Structure formats: structure tokens, C-alpha cells
Amino acid sequence: MGFLTQKKPRGFQHQWIYVDERKEKLQKMEEKAKRELGLLPPEETTPAERIRGAFVEQTTHLKRRKGKKPVSFAVLLLLLAAMLFILHYLVTGQFSF
């Protein structure tokens, strides 16, 4: 049954060495609080954030495909077997396993 499943590639995991996550989290919390109080101007988006996903949104064939998963090989085999069984029943007029 090895041809019915696909192996997934091993994920990439990078461990940062010189990063203080606690300090960054505190800075983000402080900045968020200052923005809510109105001490800082609203957060501006970077050019990379503005253009992310713009290509997919502009193409119709990629918009349609977004969110759809391809049908697996096993499901196609089951549908084919069901159709052949129904065809056999219609041609012979007998219902037997």
C-alpha cells in the first residue's frame, strides 16, 4: 500500500542562538500598549506585507484552487470500483457479490 501515501519532506527548523525572546515579547507588548493609548502613530505595513498574496489574488485560476485539496488515488479507485459494480448490475440484472 506504499503507492497510496506520499512521504512528506523533513521540515526545516532553525534555532536562533543570540536572541532574547523575552525581551522582544516585552518590547512588542509595550509598543502595542503605546499604540492603544495613542502615544505612537498607527502601525504601518512594510512593502513585503503589502504585496504578499497580491499575485494569487489577481489570477483567476489560482483563486479557484485556493483551499481545494486534490482527490487522493484511493478515493478514485473506490469510485471506479463502485461504478463498475453498478454497471455490472445494470447489464446483467443480477445483484450478487
N, CA, C and O atoms as a GROMACS GRO file, in nm:
protein
  388
    1MET      N    1   0.081  -0.118   0.000
    1MET     CA    2   0.000   0.000   0.000
    1MET      C    3   0.086   0.126   0.000
    1MET      O    4   0.037   0.233   0.035
    2GLY      N    5   0.212   0.115  -0.038
    2GLY     CA    6   0.301   0.229  -0.037
    2GLY      C    7   0.270   0.330  -0.146
    2GLY      O    8   0.311   0.446  -0.135
    3PHE      N    9   0.200   0.290  -0.250
    3PHE     CA   10   0.173   0.384  -0.358
    3PHE      C   11   0.051   0.472  -0.329
    3PHE      O   12   0.023   0.565  -0.405
    4LEU      N   13  -0.021   0.447  -0.219
    4LEU     CA   14  -0.137   0.528  -0.186
    4LEU      C   15  -0.102   0.648  -0.098
    4LEU      O   16  -0.182   0.741  -0.086
    5THR      N   17   0.015   0.647  -0.036
    5THR     CA   18   0.053   0.758   0.051
    5THR      C   19   0.179   0.824  -0.003
    5THR      O   20   0.263   0.760  -0.065
    6GLN      N   21   0.190   0.953   0.022
    6GLN     CA   22   0.308   1.026  -0.021
    6GLN      C   23   0.389   1.064   0.102
    6GLN      O   24   0.333   1.105   0.204
    7LYS      N   25   0.518   1.051   0.092
    7LYS     CA   26   0.605   1.090   0.203
    7LYS      C   27   0.618   1.241   0.204
    7LYS      O   28   0.630   1.305   0.099
    8LYS      N   29   0.617   1.299   0.325
    8LYS     CA   30   0.633   1.443   0.338
    8LYS      C   31   0.780   1.474   0.363
    8LYS      O   32   0.848   1.398   0.433
    9PRO      N   33   0.829   1.583   0.307
    9PRO     CA   34   0.970   1.618   0.331
    9PRO      C   35   0.993   1.658   0.476
    9PRO      O   36   0.902   1.705   0.545
   10ARG      N   37   1.114   1.638   0.520
   10ARG     CA   38   1.150   1.673   0.656
   10ARG      C   39   1.148   1.824   0.670
   10ARG      O   40   1.198   1.895   0.583
   11GLY      N   41   1.091   1.873   0.776
   11GLY     CA   42   1.078   2.016   0.798
   11GLY      C   43   1.210   2.081   0.835
   11GLY      O   44   1.298   2.017   0.892
   12PHE      N   45   1.222   2.208   0.804
   12PHE     CA   46   1.342   2.285   0.837
   12PHE      C   47   1.316   2.360   0.966
   12PHE      O   48   1.217   2.432   0.979
   13GLN      N   49   1.406   2.342   1.063
   13GLN     CA   50   1.391   2.411   1.190
   13GLN      C   51   1.523   2.479   1.223
   13GLN      O   52   1.627   2.414   1.234
   14HIS      N   53   1.517   2.610   1.239
   14HIS     CA   54   1.638   2.688   1.268
   14HIS      C   55   1.629   2.740   1.410
   14HIS      O   56   1.531   2.807   1.445
   15GLN      N   57   1.728   2.712   1.491
   15GLN     CA   58   1.732   2.760   1.628
   15GLN      C   59   1.820   2.885   1.634
   15GLN      O   60   1.937   2.880   1.600
   16TRP      N   61   1.761   2.996   1.679
   16TRP     CA   62   1.838   3.118   1.693
   16TRP      C   63   1.928   3.107   1.816
   16TRP      O   64   1.889   3.051   1.918
   17ILE      N   65   2.050   3.160   1.803
   17ILE     CA   66   2.146   3.150   1.912
   17ILE      C   67   2.147   3.277   1.995
   17ILE      O   68   2.142   3.269   2.118
   18TYR      N   69   2.153   3.391   1.932
   18TYR     CA   70   2.171   3.518   2.002
   18TYR      C   71   2.043   3.601   2.006
   18TYR      O   72   2.045   3.718   1.970
   19VAL      N   73   1.933   3.541   2.047
   19VAL     CA   74   1.805   3.612   2.050
   19VAL      C   75   1.745   3.599   2.190
   19VAL      O   76   1.741   3.490   2.247
   20ASP      N   77   1.700   3.711   2.243
   20ASP     CA   78   1.631   3.711   2.372
   20ASP      C   79   1.482   3.725   2.344
   20ASP      O   80   1.432   3.836   2.325
   21GLU      N   81   1.411   3.612   2.344
   21GLU     CA   82   1.269   3.612   2.309
   21GLU      C   83   1.186   3.691   2.412
   21GLU      O   84   1.090   3.758   2.376
   22ARG      N   85   1.224   3.682   2.537
   22ARG     CA   86   1.151   3.752   2.642
   22ARG      C   87   1.158   3.903   2.620
   22ARG      O   88   1.058   3.974   2.635
   23LYS      N   89   1.276   3.952   2.585
   23LYS     CA   90   1.295   4.095   2.562
   23LYS      C   91   1.213   4.143   2.442
   23LYS      O   92   1.150   4.249   2.448
   24GLU      N   93   1.213   4.064   2.334
   24GLU     CA   94   1.135   4.101   2.217
   24GLU      C   95   0.986   4.102   2.247
   24GLU      O   96   0.915   4.191   2.202
   25LYS      N   97   0.939   4.004   2.323
   25LYS     CA   98   0.798   3.997   2.358
   25LYS      C   99   0.757   4.119   2.441
   25LYS      O  100   0.650   4.176   2.420
   26LEU      N  101   0.844   4.158   2.537
   26LEU     CA  102   0.815   4.276   2.619
   26LEU      C  103   0.811   4.403   2.535
   26LEU      O  104   0.725   4.489   2.556
   27GLN      N  105   0.904   4.416   2.439
   27GLN     CA  106   0.904   4.533   2.351
   27GLN      C  107   0.776   4.540   2.268
   27GLN      O  108   0.720   4.648   2.251
   28LYS      N  109   0.732   4.425   2.217
   28LYS     CA  110   0.608   4.423   2.138
   28LYS      C  111   0.487   4.460   2.224
   28LYS      O  112   0.398   4.532   2.178
   29MET      N  113   0.485   4.411   2.348
   29MET     CA  114   0.373   4.444   2.437
   29MET      C  115   0.372   4.594   2.469
   29MET      O  116   0.266   4.656   2.470
   30GLU      N  117   0.489   4.651   2.495
   30GLU     CA  118   0.498   4.794   2.524
   30GLU      C  119   0.453   4.877   2.404
   30GLU      O  120   0.379   4.974   2.419
   31GLU      N  121   0.499   4.838   2.286
   31GLU     CA  122   0.463   4.912   2.165
   31GLU      C  123   0.313   4.903   2.139
   31GLU      O  124   0.251   5.003   2.101
   32LYS      N  125   0.255   4.786   2.160
   32LYS     CA  126   0.111   4.768   2.140
   32LYS      C  127   0.032   4.856   2.237
   32LYS      O  128  -0.067   4.919   2.200
   33ALA      N  129   0.077   4.858   2.363
   33ALA     CA  130   0.008   4.940   2.464
   33ALA      C  131   0.018   5.089   2.429
   33ALA      O  132  -0.079   5.162   2.443
   34LYS      N  133   0.136   5.133   2.383
   34LYS     CA  134   0.153   5.274   2.346
   34LYS      C  135   0.065   5.309   2.226
   34LYS      O  136   0.010   5.420   2.221
   35ARG      N  137   0.050   5.218   2.132
   35ARG     CA  138  -0.035   5.244   2.015
   35ARG      C  139  -0.182   5.253   2.058
   35ARG      O  140  -0.258   5.336   2.007
   36GLU      N  141  -0.222   5.167   2.153
   36GLU     CA  142  -0.360   5.172   2.200
   36GLU      C  143  -0.390   5.302   2.275
   36GLU      O  144  -0.501   5.354   2.269
   37LEU      N  145  -0.290   5.353   2.346
   37LEU     CA  146  -0.309   5.479   2.420
   37LEU      C  147  -0.298   5.602   2.330
   37LEU      O  148  -0.334   5.712   2.371
   38GLY      N  149  -0.248   5.583   2.211
   38GLY     CA  150  -0.235   5.693   2.116
   38GLY      C  151  -0.103   5.766   2.126
   38GLY      O  152  -0.089   5.874   2.069
   39LEU      N  153  -0.006   5.710   2.196
   39LEU     CA  154   0.125   5.774   2.207
   39LEU      C  155   0.209   5.753   2.082
   39LEU      O  156   0.299   5.833   2.054
   40LEU      N  157   0.181   5.648   2.007
   40LEU     CA  158   0.253   5.620   1.882
   40LEU      C  159   0.154   5.622   1.766
   40LEU      O  160   0.036   5.592   1.786
   41PRO      N  161   0.201   5.656   1.647
   41PRO     CA  162   0.110   5.653   1.531
   41PRO      C  163   0.072   5.508   1.498
   41PRO      O  164   0.142   5.416   1.540
   42PRO      N  165  -0.037   5.487   1.423
   42PRO     CA  166  -0.076   5.351   1.385
   42PRO      C  167   0.035   5.278   1.311
   42PRO      O  168   0.117   5.340   1.242
   43GLU      N  169   0.038   5.147   1.327
   43GLU     CA  170   0.143   5.067   1.266
   43GLU      C  171   0.131   5.068   1.114
   43GLU      O  172   0.023   5.046   1.059
   44GLU      N  173   0.242   5.093   1.049
   44GLU     CA  174   0.244   5.094   0.902
   44GLU      C  175   0.293   4.959   0.853
   44GLU      O  176   0.377   4.894   0.916
   45THR      N  177   0.240   4.917   0.739
   45THR     CA  178   0.281   4.789   0.683
   45THR      C  179   0.404   4.809   0.595
   45THR      O  180   0.421   4.915   0.534
   46THR      N  181   0.486   4.708   0.590
   46THR     CA  182   0.605   4.713   0.507
   46THR      C  183   0.567   4.677   0.364
   46THR      O  184   0.461   4.618   0.342
   47PRO      N  185   0.650   4.711   0.266
   47PRO     CA  186   0.618   4.674   0.128
   47PRO      C  187   0.601   4.524   0.109
   47PRO      O  188   0.519   4.480   0.029
   48ALA      N  189   0.679   4.445   0.181
   48ALA     CA  190   0.667   4.300   0.167
   48ALA      C  191   0.531   4.251   0.215
   48ALA      O  192   0.473   4.160   0.155
   49GLU      N  193   0.478   4.310   0.321
   49GLU     CA  194   0.347   4.272   0.371
   49GLU      C  195   0.235   4.317   0.276
   49GLU      O  196   0.133   4.250   0.264
   50ARG      N  197   0.256   4.430   0.211
   50ARG     CA  198   0.153   4.480   0.120
   50ARG      C  199   0.141   4.396  -0.006
   50ARG      O  200   0.030   4.378  -0.057
   51ILE      N  201   0.252   4.343  -0.057
   51ILE     CA  202   0.245   4.269  -0.183
   51ILE      C  203   0.228   4.119  -0.162
   51ILE      O  204   0.210   4.045  -0.259
   52ARG      N  205   0.236   4.072  -0.037
   52ARG     CA  206   0.220   3.929  -0.010
   52ARG      C  207   0.080   3.886  -0.049
   52ARG      O  208  -0.018   3.942   0.000
   53GLY      N  209   0.069   3.788  -0.134
   53GLY     CA  210  -0.060   3.736  -0.177
   53GLY      C  211  -0.125   3.814  -0.290
   53GLY      O  212  -0.232   3.776  -0.336
   54ALA      N  213  -0.064   3.922  -0.335
   54ALA     CA  214  -0.126   4.004  -0.440
   54ALA      C  215  -0.132   3.929  -0.572
   54ALA      O  216  -0.229   3.945  -0.647
   55PHE      N  217  -0.032   3.848  -0.603
   55PHE     CA  218  -0.031   3.775  -0.729
   55PHE      C  219  -0.142   3.671  -0.732
   55PHE      O  220  -0.211   3.656  -0.833
   56VAL      N  221  -0.161   3.599  -0.622
   56VAL     CA  222  -0.264   3.496  -0.616
   56VAL      C  223  -0.403   3.560  -0.625
   56VAL      O  224  -0.493   3.502  -0.686
   57GLU      N  225  -0.420   3.677  -0.566
   57GLU     CA  226  -0.550   3.743  -0.570
   57GLU      C  227  -0.584   3.791  -0.710
   57GLU      O  228  -0.703   3.803  -0.742
   58GLN      N  229  -0.486   3.820  -0.794
   58GLN     CA  230  -0.511   3.875  -0.927
   58GLN      C  231  -0.532   3.767  -1.033
   58GLN      O  232  -0.580   3.799  -1.142
   59THR      N  233  -0.498   3.643  -1.005
   59THR     CA  234  -0.512   3.537  -1.105
   59THR      C  235  -0.635   3.453  -1.073
   59THR      O  236  -0.654   3.411  -0.959
   60THR      N  237  -0.718   3.430  -1.174
   60THR     CA  238  -0.843   3.357  -1.150
   60THR      C  239  -0.819   3.209  -1.126
   60THR      O  240  -0.886   3.148  -1.043
   61HIS      N  241  -0.724   3.149  -1.198
   61HIS     CA  242  -0.703   3.005  -1.182
   61HIS      C  243  -0.644   2.972  -1.044
   61HIS      O  244  -0.670   2.863  -0.992
   62LEU      N  245  -0.567   3.061  -0.986
   62LEU     CA  246  -0.514   3.035  -0.852
   62LEU      C  247  -0.618   3.066  -0.744
   62LEU      O  248  -0.616   3.005  -0.638
   63LYS      N  249  -0.708   3.160  -0.770
   63LYS     CA  250  -0.814   3.191  -0.675
   63LYS      C  251  -0.907   3.071  -0.660
   63LYS      O  252  -0.949   3.037  -0.549
   64ARG      N  253  -0.939   3.008  -0.772
   64ARG     CA  254  -1.028   2.893  -0.767
   64ARG      C  255  -0.966   2.777  -0.692
   64ARG      O  256  -1.035   2.704  -0.620
   65ARG      N  257  -0.836   2.758  -0.707
   65ARG     CA  258  -0.769   2.644  -0.647
   65ARG      C  259  -0.742   2.664  -0.498
   65ARG      O  260  -0.721   2.566  -0.426
   66LYS      N  261  -0.743   2.785  -0.452
   66LYS     CA  262  -0.711   2.814  -0.313
   66LYS      C  263  -0.810   2.744  -0.221
   66LYS      O  264  -0.931   2.766  -0.231
   67GLY      N  265  -0.761   2.662  -0.131
   67GLY     CA  266  -0.845   2.594  -0.036
   67GLY      C  267  -0.891   2.456  -0.080
   67GLY      O  268  -0.942   2.380   0.003
   68LYS      N  269  -0.876   2.422  -0.206
   68LYS     CA  270  -0.917   2.291  -0.253
   68LYS      C  271  -0.801   2.194  -0.242
   68LYS      O  272  -0.686   2.228  -0.268
   69LYS      N  273  -0.833   2.072  -0.202
   69LYS     CA  274  -0.731   1.969  -0.193
   69LYS      C  275  -0.750   1.870  -0.308
   69LYS      O  276  -0.864   1.842  -0.345
   70PRO      N  277  -0.643   1.817  -0.363
   70PRO     CA  278  -0.658   1.721  -0.472
   70PRO      C  279  -0.718   1.590  -0.420
   70PRO      O  280  -0.698   1.552  -0.305
   71VAL      N  281  -0.792   1.521  -0.508
   71VAL     CA  282  -0.854   1.394  -0.472
   71VAL      C  283  -0.746   1.287  -0.467
   71VAL      O  284  -0.661   1.280  -0.555
   72SER      N  285  -0.750   1.206  -0.364
   72SER     CA  286  -0.647   1.104  -0.349
   72SER      C  287  -0.671   0.988  -0.445
   72SER      O  288  -0.781   0.970  -0.497
   73PHE      N  289  -0.567   0.912  -0.467
   73PHE     CA  290  -0.571   0.798  -0.559
   73PHE      C  291  -0.665   0.691  -0.507
   73PHE      O  292  -0.735   0.628  -0.586
   74ALA      N  293  -0.669   0.669  -0.376
   74ALA     CA  294  -0.755   0.567  -0.317
   74ALA      C  295  -0.902   0.601  -0.339
   74ALA      O  296  -0.982   0.511  -0.368
   75VAL      N  297  -0.940   0.727  -0.327
   75VAL     CA  298  -1.079   0.767  -0.349
   75VAL      C  299  -1.118   0.743  -0.494
   75VAL      O  300  -1.229   0.698  -0.523
   76LEU      N  301  -1.027   0.773  -0.585
   76LEU     CA  302  -1.056   0.748  -0.727
   76LEU      C  303  -1.075   0.599  -0.754
   76LEU      O  304  -1.163   0.562  -0.832
   77LEU      N  305  -0.994   0.514  -0.692
   77LEU     CA  306  -1.009   0.369  -0.710
   77LEU      C  307  -1.143   0.321  -0.655
   77LEU      O  308  -1.209   0.237  -0.717
   78LEU      N  309  -1.184   0.372  -0.540
   78LEU     CA  310  -1.312   0.332  -0.483
   78LEU      C  311  -1.429   0.376  -0.571
   78LEU      O  312  -1.525   0.301  -0.588
   79LEU      N  313  -1.422   0.494  -0.626
   79LEU     CA  314  -1.528   0.541  -0.716
   79LEU      C  315  -1.535   0.457  -0.843
   79LEU      O  316  -1.644   0.425  -0.891
   80LEU      N  317  -1.420   0.421  -0.897
   80LEU     CA  318  -1.416   0.337  -1.015
   80LEU      C  319  -1.476   0.199  -0.986
   80LEU      O  320  -1.552   0.147  -1.067
   81ALA      N  321  -1.442   0.141  -0.872
   81ALA     CA  322  -1.496   0.010  -0.835
   81ALA      C  323  -1.648   0.018  -0.818
   81ALA      O  324  -1.720  -0.073  -0.860
   82ALA      N  325  -1.698   0.125  -0.756
   82ALA     CA  326  -1.842   0.141  -0.738
   82ALA      C  327  -1.913   0.156  -0.871
   82ALA      O  328  -2.020   0.099  -0.892
   83MET      N  329  -1.853   0.232  -0.962
   83MET     CA  330  -1.915   0.250  -1.094
   83MET      C  331  -1.917   0.119  -1.172
   83MET      O  332  -2.015   0.090  -1.240
   84LEU      N  333  -1.810   0.040  -1.163
   84LEU     CA  334  -1.807  -0.089  -1.231
   84LEU      C  335  -1.910  -0.185  -1.173
   84LEU      O  336  -1.973  -0.260  -1.247
   85PHE      N  337  -1.929  -0.183  -1.041
   85PHE     CA  338  -2.029  -0.268  -0.977
   85PHE      C  339  -2.169  -0.229  -1.023
   85PHE      O  340  -2.251  -0.316  -1.053
   86ILE      N  341  -2.197  -0.100  -1.029
   86ILE     CA  342  -2.328  -0.053  -1.074
   86ILE      C  343  -2.349  -0.087  -1.221
   86ILE      O  344  -2.458  -0.129  -1.259
   87LEU      N  345  -2.247  -0.071  -1.303
   87LEU     CA  346  -2.257  -0.107  -1.445
   87LEU      C  347  -2.284  -0.256  -1.462
   87LEU      O  348  -2.366  -0.296  -1.545
   88HIS      N  349  -2.216  -0.339  -1.384
   88HIS     CA  350  -2.237  -0.484  -1.389
   88HIS      C  351  -2.380  -0.518  -1.348
   88HIS      O  352  -2.443  -0.605  -1.409
   89TYR      N  353  -2.432  -0.451  -1.247
   89TYR     CA  354  -2.569  -0.475  -1.202
   89TYR      C  355  -2.669  -0.434  -1.309
   89TYR      O  356  -2.768  -0.504  -1.329
   90LEU      N  357  -2.645  -0.324  -1.377
   90LEU     CA  358  -2.738  -0.279  -1.480
   90LEU      C  359  -2.736  -0.369  -1.603
   90LEU      O  360  -2.841  -0.391  -1.665
   91VAL      N  361  -2.620  -0.420  -1.640
   91VAL     CA  362  -2.607  -0.502  -1.760
   91VAL      C  363  -2.666  -0.640  -1.736
   91VAL      O  364  -2.742  -0.690  -1.819
   92THR      N  365  -2.632  -0.704  -1.624
   92THR     CA  366  -2.675  -0.841  -1.602
   92THR      C  367  -2.812  -0.847  -1.535
   92THR      O  368  -2.882  -0.947  -1.552
   93GLY      N  369  -2.853  -0.748  -1.461
   93GLY     CA  370  -2.982  -0.751  -1.393
   93GLY      C  371  -2.978  -0.834  -1.266
   93GLY      O  372  -3.082  -0.856  -1.205
   94GLN      N  373  -2.861  -0.879  -1.226
   94GLN     CA  374  -2.848  -0.959  -1.104
   94GLN      C  375  -2.775  -0.877  -1.000
   94GLN      O  376  -2.688  -0.796  -1.031
   95PHE      N  377  -2.812  -0.900  -0.877
   95PHE     CA  378  -2.744  -0.831  -0.765
   95PHE      C  379  -2.680  -0.938  -0.678
   95PHE      O  380  -2.746  -0.998  -0.593
   96SER      N  381  -2.552  -0.961  -0.700
   96SER     CA  382  -2.481  -1.063  -0.620
   96SER      C  383  -2.339  -1.017  -0.596
   96SER      O  384  -2.280  -0.944  -0.676
   97PHE      N  385  -2.287  -1.061  -0.486
   97PHE     CA  386  -2.148  -1.026  -0.453
   97PHE      C  387  -2.063  -1.134  -0.505
   97PHE      O  388  -1.941  -1.129  -0.491
   0.00000   0.00000   0.00000
